Amino acid sequence: MGFERDWLRTDLNVIGFGLIGWLAPSSVPAINGKSLTGLFFESIGTELAHFPTPPALTSQFWLWLVTWHLGLFLCLTFGQIGFKGRTEDYF
């Protein structure tokens, strides 16, 4: 028995549904009437306005960046676990 070549078991369904599954709830205007996705993209635009200068450590950009990506990666991870668990009859 050798090393399984497709050890990651990639599936584009997980990426597609995971991205949609994260964009939908993160686009709900729940933070002072604004969405997390909107705040993140707005902060990107603000930081690009002074492009050669990097964002300050006190910039809201870092909060939105970490929060948005953490949610995305959690959604993709749980999507991979759920999708592969279902297709391989774990549950």
N, CA, C and O atoms as CSV, one atom per row, in Angstrom:
chain,resi,resn,atom,element,x,y,z
A,1,MET,N,N,0.841,-1.178,0.000
A,1,MET,CA,C,0.000,0.000,0.000
A,1,MET,C,C,0.886,1.241,0.000
A,1,MET,O,O,1.741,1.400,0.871
A,2,GLY,N,N,0.681,2.108,-0.968
A,2,GLY,CA,C,1.474,3.327,-1.085
A,2,GLY,C,C,0.715,4.544,-0.579
A,2,GLY,O,O,-0.395,4.458,-0.054
A,3,PHE,N,N,1.361,5.658,-0.764
A,3,PHE,CA,C,0.759,6.923,-0.353
A,3,PHE,C,C,-0.387,7.266,-1.287
A,3,PHE,O,O,-0.230,7.226,-2.507
A,4,GLU,N,N,-1.518,7.598,-0.730
A,4,GLU,CA,C,-2.682,7.952,-1.527
A,4,GLU,C,C,-2.435,9.287,-2.231
A,4,GLU,O,O,-2.169,10.295,-1.576
A,5,ARG,N,N,-2.522,9.296,-3.554
A,5,ARG,CA,C,-2.185,10.485,-4.335
A,5,ARG,C,C,-3.157,11.636,-4.102
A,5,ARG,O,O,-2.738,12.791,-4.019
A,6,ASP,N,N,-4.421,11.342,-3.998
A,6,ASP,CA,C,-5.420,12.394,-3.806
A,6,ASP,C,C,-5.756,12.522,-2.321
A,6,ASP,O,O,-6.918,12.426,-1.925
A,7,TRP,N,N,-4.723,12.739,-1.508
A,7,TRP,CA,C,-4.911,12.776,-0.064
A,7,TRP,C,C,-5.748,13.966,0.390
A,7,TRP,O,O,-6.408,13.899,1.427
A,8,LEU,N,N,-5.726,15.052,-0.374
A,8,LEU,CA,C,-6.514,16.226,-0.008
A,8,LEU,C,C,-7.982,16.050,-0.386
A,8,LEU,O,O,-8.867,16.664,0.209
A,9,ARG,N,N,-8.224,15.211,-1.375
A,9,ARG,CA,C,-9.574,14.923,-1.862
A,9,ARG,C,C,-10.305,16.211,-2.242
A,9,ARG,O,O,-11.415,16.481,-1.783
A,10,THR,N,N,-9.655,16.980,-3.082
A,10,THR,CA,C,-10.220,18.271,-3.476
A,10,THR,C,C,-11.532,18.088,-4.223
A,10,THR,O,O,-11.711,17.145,-4.994
A,11,ASP,N,N,-12.420,18.998,-3.977
A,11,ASP,CA,C,-13.716,18.985,-4.634
A,11,ASP,C,C,-14.153,20.434,-4.828
A,11,ASP,O,O,-14.251,21.188,-3.860
A,12,LEU,N,N,-14.411,20.820,-6.057
A,12,LEU,CA,C,-14.785,22.203,-6.332
A,12,LEU,C,C,-16.155,22.556,-5.770
A,12,LEU,O,O,-16.454,23.733,-5.573
A,13,ASN,N,N,-16.998,21.547,-5.507
A,13,ASN,CA,C,-18.295,21.825,-4.889
A,13,ASN,C,C,-18.119,22.469,-3.524
A,13,ASN,O,O,-18.840,23.403,-3.169
A,14,VAL,N,N,-17.159,21.967,-2.762
A,14,VAL,CA,C,-16.921,22.507,-1.423
A,14,VAL,C,C,-16.475,23.961,-1.510
A,14,VAL,O,O,-16.941,24.797,-0.735
A,15,ILE,N,N,-15.585,24.272,-2.435
A,15,ILE,CA,C,-15.109,25.649,-2.576
A,15,ILE,C,C,-16.250,26.570,-3.004
A,15,ILE,O,O,-16.418,27.654,-2.446
A,16,GLY,N,N,-17.021,26.147,-3.978
A,16,GLY,CA,C,-18.135,26.970,-4.460
A,16,GLY,C,C,-19.206,27.184,-3.414
A,16,GLY,O,O,-19.595,28.319,-3.140
A,17,PHE,N,N,-19.689,26.088,-2.823
A,17,PHE,CA,C,-20.737,26.210,-1.807
A,17,PHE,C,C,-20.214,26.882,-0.541
A,17,PHE,O,O,-20.950,27.615,0.120
A,18,GLY,N,N,-18.951,26.640,-0.199
A,18,GLY,CA,C,-18.371,27.277,0.983
A,18,GLY,C,C,-18.254,28.780,0.815
A,18,GLY,O,O,-18.538,29.539,1.742
A,19,LEU,N,N,-17.836,29.210,-0.367
A,19,LEU,CA,C,-17.724,30.645,-0.629
A,19,LEU,C,C,-19.099,31.308,-0.611
A,19,LEU,O,O,-19.277,32.363,-0.004
A,20,ILE,N,N,-20.059,30.691,-1.271
A,20,ILE,CA,C,-21.425,31.228,-1.252
A,20,ILE,C,C,-21.995,31.181,0.161
A,20,ILE,O,O,-22.676,32.106,0.602
A,21,GLY,N,N,-21.703,30.082,0.866
A,21,GLY,CA,C,-22.181,29.930,2.236
A,21,GLY,C,C,-21.590,30.938,3.193
A,21,GLY,O,O,-22.179,31.201,4.242
A,22,TRP,N,N,-20.447,31.509,2.869
A,22,TRP,CA,C,-19.876,32.554,3.714
A,22,TRP,C,C,-20.280,33.944,3.228
A,22,TRP,O,O,-20.531,34.831,4.044
A,23,LEU,N,N,-20.346,34.147,1.918
A,23,LEU,CA,C,-20.704,35.470,1.404
A,23,LEU,C,C,-22.132,35.864,1.774
A,23,LEU,O,O,-22.406,37.036,2.032
A,24,ALA,N,N,-23.031,34.899,1.801
A,24,ALA,CA,C,-24.427,35.221,2.128
A,24,ALA,C,C,-24.569,35.780,3.546
A,24,ALA,O,O,-25.104,36.877,3.700
A,25,PRO,N,N,-24.112,35.073,4.594
A,25,PRO,CA,C,-24.294,35.646,5.936
A,25,PRO,C,C,-23.389,36.847,6.219
A,25,PRO,O,O,-23.754,37.719,7.007
A,26,SER,N,N,-22.218,36.902,5.591
A,26,SER,CA,C,-21.333,38.040,5.855
A,26,SER,C,C,-21.781,39.293,5.115
A,26,SER,O,O,-21.232,40.371,5.343
A,27,SER,N,N,-22.763,39.171,4.237
A,27,SER,CA,C,-23.282,40.327,3.512
A,27,SER,C,C,-24.548,40.897,4.148
A,27,SER,O,O,-25.126,41.849,3.623
A,28,VAL,N,N,-24.980,40.334,5.258
A,28,VAL,CA,C,-26.148,40.846,5.976
A,28,VAL,C,C,-25.727,42.098,6.755
A,28,VAL,O,O,-24.737,42.057,7.486
A,29,PRO,N,N,-26.448,43.189,6.614
A,29,PRO,CA,C,-26.053,44.429,7.306
A,29,PRO,C,C,-26.333,44.356,8.810
A,29,PRO,O,O,-27.377,44.817,9.272
A,30,ALA,N,N,-25.406,43.782,9.564
A,30,ALA,CA,C,-25.605,43.558,10.993
A,30,ALA,C,C,-24.710,44.422,11.875
A,30,ALA,O,O,-24.913,44.454,13.088
A,31,ILE,N,N,-23.739,45.115,11.319
A,31,ILE,CA,C,-22.802,45.922,12.106
A,31,ILE,C,C,-23.105,47.393,11.830
A,31,ILE,O,O,-22.599,47.970,10.867
A,32,ASN,N,N,-23.923,47.986,12.674
A,32,ASN,CA,C,-24.343,49.389,12.501
A,32,ASN,C,C,-24.912,49.648,11.107
A,32,ASN,O,O,-24.632,50.684,10.502
A,33,GLY,N,N,-25.699,48.722,10.604
A,33,GLY,CA,C,-26.316,48.878,9.296
A,33,GLY,C,C,-25.412,48.560,8.123
A,33,GLY,O,O,-25.782,48.795,6.973
A,34,LYS,N,N,-24.234,48.031,8.396
A,34,LYS,CA,C,-23.302,47.659,7.324
A,34,LYS,C,C,-22.953,46.180,7.457
A,34,LYS,O,O,-23.015,45.607,8.545
A,35,SER,N,N,-22.590,45.581,6.340
A,35,SER,CA,C,-22.215,44.165,6.355
A,35,SER,C,C,-20.716,44.007,6.573
A,35,SER,O,O,-19.941,44.932,6.333
A,36,LEU,N,N,-20.323,42.832,7.029
A,36,LEU,CA,C,-18.902,42.546,7.225
A,36,LEU,C,C,-18.158,42.607,5.896
A,36,LEU,O,O,-17.059,43.157,5.818
A,37,THR,N,N,-18.758,42.043,4.856
A,37,THR,CA,C,-18.129,42.082,3.534
A,37,THR,C,C,-17.995,43.522,3.046
A,37,THR,O,O,-16.955,43.905,2.510
A,38,GLY,N,N,-19.037,44.311,3.230
A,38,GLY,CA,C,-18.988,45.711,2.821
A,38,GLY,C,C,-17.931,46.498,3.573
A,38,GLY,O,O,-17.208,47.300,2.982
A,39,LEU,N,N,-17.839,46.271,4.882
A,39,LEU,CA,C,-16.827,46.961,5.682
A,39,LEU,C,C,-15.417,46.552,5.265
A,39,LEU,O,O,-14.511,47.383,5.206
A,40,PHE,N,N,-15.242,45.260,4.975
A,40,PHE,CA,C,-13.930,44.770,4.550
A,40,PHE,C,C,-13.530,45.389,3.216
A,40,PHE,O,O,-12.416,45.895,3.076
A,41,PHE,N,N,-14.428,45.353,2.237
A,41,PHE,CA,C,-14.111,45.922,0.925
A,41,PHE,C,C,-13.936,47.436,0.999
A,41,PHE,O,O,-13.092,47.996,0.300
A,42,GLU,N,N,-14.726,48.101,1.840
A,42,GLU,CA,C,-14.584,49.546,2.024
A,42,GLU,C,C,-13.216,49.883,2.621
A,42,GLU,O,O,-12.580,50.860,2.225
A,43,SER,N,N,-12.775,49.068,3.572
A,43,SER,CA,C,-11.463,49.318,4.180
A,43,SER,C,C,-10.330,49.049,3.190
A,43,SER,O,O,-9.283,49.694,3.256
A,44,ILE,N,N,-10.533,48.104,2.278
A,44,ILE,CA,C,-9.532,47.870,1.229
A,44,ILE,C,C,-9.399,49.121,0.363
A,44,ILE,O,O,-8.288,49.556,0.059
A,45,GLY,N,N,-10.532,49.695,-0.030
A,45,GLY,CA,C,-10.500,50.912,-0.835
A,45,GLY,C,C,-9.839,52.068,-0.117
A,45,GLY,O,O,-9.082,52.832,-0.716
A,46,THR,N,N,-10.128,52.194,1.172
A,46,THR,CA,C,-9.517,53.265,1.966
A,46,THR,C,C,-8.007,53.104,2.030
A,46,THR,O,O,-7.266,54.078,1.901
A,47,GLU,N,N,-7.557,51.882,2.228
A,47,GLU,CA,C,-6.114,51.639,2.325
A,47,GLU,C,C,-5.424,51.770,0.974
A,47,GLU,O,O,-4.267,52.186,0.910
A,48,LEU,N,N,-6.117,51.422,-0.105
A,48,LEU,CA,C,-5.521,51.566,-1.437
A,48,LEU,C,C,-5.406,53.026,-1.857
A,48,LEU,O,O,-4.635,53.359,-2.757
A,49,ALA,N,N,-6.171,53.895,-1.206
A,49,ALA,CA,C,-6.109,55.320,-1.541
A,49,ALA,C,C,-4.728,55.909,-1.252
A,49,ALA,O,O,-4.318,56.878,-1.891
A,50,HIS,N,N,-4.018,55.330,-0.296
A,50,HIS,CA,C,-2.639,55.775,-0.004
A,50,HIS,C,C,-1.695,54.588,-0.177
A,50,HIS,O,O,-0.947,54.223,0.730
A,51,PHE,N,N,-1.756,53.994,-1.379
A,51,PHE,CA,C,-1.150,52.697,-1.673
A,51,PHE,C,C,0.292,52.466,-1.237
A,51,PHE,O,O,0.531,51.472,-0.551
A,52,PRO,N,N,1.248,53.280,-1.567
A,52,PRO,CA,C,2.601,52.864,-1.173
A,52,PRO,C,C,2.771,52.750,0.337
A,52,PRO,O,O,3.630,52.008,0.813
A,53,THR,N,N,1.966,53.474,1.081
A,53,THR,CA,C,2.046,53.415,2.537
A,53,THR,C,C,1.187,52.255,3.031
A,53,THR,O,O,0.011,52.178,2.675
A,54,PRO,N,N,1.735,51.356,3.836
A,54,PRO,CA,C,0.938,50.225,4.329
A,54,PRO,C,C,-0.081,50.671,5.374
A,54,PRO,O,O,0.037,51.765,5.927
A,55,PRO,N,N,-1.079,49.833,5.646
A,55,PRO,CA,C,-2.067,50.175,6.674
A,55,PRO,C,C,-1.416,50.273,8.052
A,55,PRO,O,O,-0.507,49.511,8.381
A,56,ALA,N,N,-1.891,51.210,8.836
A,56,ALA,CA,C,-1.388,51.346,10.207
A,56,ALA,C,C,-1.873,50.166,11.042
A,56,ALA,O,O,-2.891,49.552,10.723
A,57,LEU,N,N,-1.159,49.857,12.091
A,57,LEU,CA,C,-1.566,48.751,12.958
A,57,LEU,C,C,-2.891,49.021,13.653
A,57,LEU,O,O,-3.578,48.084,14.059
A,58,THR,N,N,-3.254,50.280,13.792
A,58,THR,CA,C,-4.515,50.640,14.442
A,58,THR,C,C,-5.668,50.758,13.448
A,58,THR,O,O,-6.778,51.120,13.837
A,59,SER,N,N,-5.427,50.460,12.183
A,59,SER,CA,C,-6.455,50.564,11.154
A,59,SER,C,C,-7.508,49.473,11.334
A,59,SER,O,O,-7.190,48.344,11.708
A,60,GLN,N,N,-8.770,49.826,11.062
A,60,GLN,CA,C,-9.867,48.852,11.116
A,60,GLN,C,C,-9.708,47.768,10.049
A,60,GLN,O,O,-10.318,46.703,10.147
A,61,PHE,N,N,-8.901,48.034,9.047
A,61,PHE,CA,C,-8.660,47.070,7.974
A,61,PHE,C,C,-8.245,45.710,8.528
A,61,PHE,O,O,-8.725,44.679,8.057
A,62,TRP,N,N,-7.366,45.696,9.517
A,62,TRP,CA,C,-6.857,44.435,10.052
A,62,TRP,C,C,-7.952,43.634,10.748
A,62,TRP,O,O,-7.991,42.409,10.635
A,63,LEU,N,N,-8.835,44.312,11.462
A,63,LEU,CA,C,-9.950,43.633,12.123
A,63,LEU,C,C,-10.867,42.984,11.099
A,63,LEU,O,O,-11.235,41.818,11.239
A,64,TRP,N,N,-11.238,43.743,10.063
A,64,TRP,CA,C,-12.136,43.198,9.040
A,64,TRP,C,C,-11.443,42.095,8.237
A,64,TRP,O,O,-12.079,41.107,7.869
A,65,LEU,N,N,-10.157,42.253,7.966
A,65,LEU,CA,C,-9.402,41.238,7.225
A,65,LEU,C,C,-9.385,39.912,7.978
A,65,LEU,O,O,-9.710,38.870,7.409
A,66,VAL,N,N,-9.010,39.947,9.245
A,66,VAL,CA,C,-8.912,38.719,10.044
A,66,VAL,C,C,-10.288,38.102,10.255
A,66,VAL,O,O,-10.449,36.889,10.115
A,67,THR,N,N,-11.276,38.918,10.588
A,67,THR,CA,C,-12.623,38.399,10.842
A,67,THR,C,C,-13.222,37.772,9.592
A,67,THR,O,O,-13.777,36.674,9.654
A,68,TRP,N,N,-13.116,38.461,8.455
A,68,TRP,CA,C,-13.711,37.956,7.221
A,68,TRP,C,C,-13.046,36.650,6.787
A,68,TRP,O,O,-13.731,35.694,6.425
A,69,HIS,N,N,-11.712,36.610,6.823
A,69,HIS,CA,C,-11.010,35.407,6.383
A,69,HIS,C,C,-11.157,34.258,7.374
A,69,HIS,O,O,-11.223,33.100,6.961
A,70,LEU,N,N,-11.210,34.545,8.649
A,70,LEU,CA,C,-11.441,33.491,9.634
A,70,LEU,C,C,-12.795,32.829,9.394
A,70,LEU,O,O,-12.909,31.604,9.421
A,71,GLY,N,N,-13.810,33.641,9.161
A,71,GLY,CA,C,-15.128,33.091,8.852
A,71,GLY,C,C,-15.124,32.273,7.573
A,71,GLY,O,O,-15.736,31.206,7.515
A,72,LEU,N,N,-14.441,32.763,6.547
A,72,LEU,CA,C,-14.363,32.033,5.280
A,72,LEU,C,C,-13.670,30.689,5.461
A,72,LEU,O,O,-14.167,29.667,4.987
A,73,PHE,N,N,-12.528,30.679,6.143
A,73,PHE,CA,C,-11.786,29.434,6.315
A,73,PHE,C,C,-12.538,28.449,7.198
A,73,PHE,O,O,-12.478,27.243,6.957
A,74,LEU,N,N,-13.240,28.929,8.205
A,74,LEU,CA,C,-14.065,28.033,9.024
A,74,LEU,C,C,-15.189,27.426,8.195
A,74,LEU,O,O,-15.480,26.235,8.307
A,75,CYS,N,N,-15.813,28.242,7.371
A,75,CYS,CA,C,-16.892,27.754,6.518
A,75,CYS,C,C,-16.370,26.718,5.521
A,75,CYS,O,O,-17.022,25.698,5.297
A,76,LEU,N,N,-15.215,26.964,4.925
A,76,LEU,CA,C,-14.626,26.004,3.988
A,76,LEU,C,C,-14.194,24.720,4.690
A,76,LEU,O,O,-14.367,23.629,4.147
A,77,THR,N,N,-13.632,24.842,5.894
A,77,THR,CA,C,-13.188,23.660,6.636
A,77,THR,C,C,-14.366,22.787,7.030
A,77,THR,O,O,-14.348,21.576,6.808
A,78,PHE,N,N,-15.393,23.398,7.615
A,78,PHE,CA,C,-16.566,22.615,8.006
A,78,PHE,C,C,-17.310,22.086,6.784
A,78,PHE,O,O,-17.906,21.011,6.838
A,79,GLY,N,N,-17.277,22.835,5.682
A,79,GLY,CA,C,-17.879,22.340,4.450
A,79,GLY,C,C,-17.158,21.110,3.929
A,79,GLY,O,O,-17.798,20.161,3.475
A,80,GLN,N,N,-15.833,21.118,3.989
A,80,GLN,CA,C,-15.041,19.958,3.558
A,80,GLN,C,C,-15.332,18.753,4.445
A,80,GLN,O,O,-15.511,17.640,3.951
A,81,ILE,N,N,-15.378,18.980,5.754
A,81,ILE,CA,C,-15.666,17.886,6.684
A,81,ILE,C,C,-17.059,17.327,6.427
A,81,ILE,O,O,-17.241,16.112,6.351
A,82,GLY,N,N,-18.035,18.208,6.294
A,82,GLY,CA,C,-19.405,17.756,6.089
A,82,GLY,C,C,-19.617,17.077,4.754
A,82,GLY,O,O,-20.261,16.031,4.685
A,83,PHE,N,N,-19.082,17.658,3.692
A,83,PHE,CA,C,-19.285,17.104,2.354
A,83,PHE,C,C,-18.586,15.757,2.212
A,83,PHE,O,O,-19.179,14.799,1.717
A,84,LYS,N,N,-17.337,15.679,2.640
A,84,LYS,CA,C,-16.604,14.419,2.513
A,84,LYS,C,C,-17.103,13.382,3.513
A,84,LYS,O,O,-17.104,12.187,3.220
A,85,GLY,N,N,-17.521,13.828,4.677
A,85,GLY,CA,C,-18.093,12.891,5.642
A,85,GLY,C,C,-19.362,12.252,5.112
A,85,GLY,O,O,-19.617,11.070,5.342
A,86,ARG,N,N,-20.153,13.039,4.402
A,86,ARG,CA,C,-21.396,12.519,3.830
A,86,ARG,C,C,-21.102,11.578,2.662
A,86,ARG,O,O,-21.716,10.516,2.565
A,87,THR,N,N,-20.171,11.948,1.769
A,87,THR,CA,C,-19.898,11.112,0.597
A,87,THR,C,C,-19.162,9.825,0.959
A,87,THR,O,O,-19.258,8.837,0.231
A,88,GLU,N,N,-18.429,9.822,2.074
A,88,GLU,CA,C,-17.710,8.609,2.478
A,88,GLU,C,C,-18.420,7.865,3.606
A,88,GLU,O,O,-17.829,7.003,4.257
A,89,ASP,N,N,-19.682,8.200,3.831
A,89,ASP,CA,C,-20.558,7.508,4.785
A,89,ASP,C,C,-20.033,7.489,6.215
A,89,ASP,O,O,-20.179,6.487,6.915
A,90,TYR,N,N,-19.422,8.593,6.656
A,90,TYR,CA,C,-19.065,8.695,8.066
A,90,TYR,C,C,-20.298,9.012,8.897
A,90,TYR,O,O,-20.413,8.580,10.044
A,91,PHE,N,N,-21.216,9.766,8.314
A,91,PHE,CA,C,-22.473,10.102,8.978
A,91,PHE,C,C,-23.531,10.385,7.944
A,91,PHE,O,O,-24.671,10.690,8.295
